[in-house]
């Protein structure tokens, strides 16, 4: 006759509860990330860089809690690197807010004007750039 050893764990219930809490927290953070991204998309048409940092914050929450979102972000990075790069710069530990804002403003200007900028616009651009340098440096 053989003796079958049945593993007995008295703490199996707390482990299941901890796993459930961890999953619930992860899903909650993912939902919050989606909500913040949606808010950033709504804010994006307003003047200024308001949408990009908000979307970056939502992406940070989403990318930290979802493998699916990480895979989609990497795919988007390969497909549209110029669109994804500003968000990557904003998601760093020390985000480059002023350069990202400046680069996106120049891109928006290029879309709006579609031709060479005037001298007045160039002067205004230089003043804004100097003001941003003083503000962030």
C-alpha positions, 0 to 999 in steps of 0.5 A: 500500500502506498501513501499518497501525499496530498498537498495541503495549503492553508493559505490558498484562499488569501492567494486567490483573493490577492490575485483577484485584487491584482487583476481588478486593479490592473483592469481598473488602471486600464479603464482609467488609461482608456478614459484619459486617452479619450479625454486627451483626444477631446482636448486635442483640437483646443489651442496649445499642446493640451491633448498630447501630454494627456494622451501620453499620461493615458498611454503610460497607464495603459502600457504599464498594465496591458500586454496587448496595448504594448504590442499595439504601441510597438506596431504603431511605432513601426507603422507611423514613427513620426506620430508615435515619437512625440508620445515616446518623448513625453513618456520618458522619466524626464519628459522633454515637454518644451521641445515636443511642444515646439516640434508639434507647433511647427508641424501644425504650422506646416499643415496650416500654411502649406507654403513658405512662412512670412517674415512676421511669422518667423519673428514671432516664432523666434520670440516664442522660442526664446520665451520657451527657453527662458521658461523651461531652462 
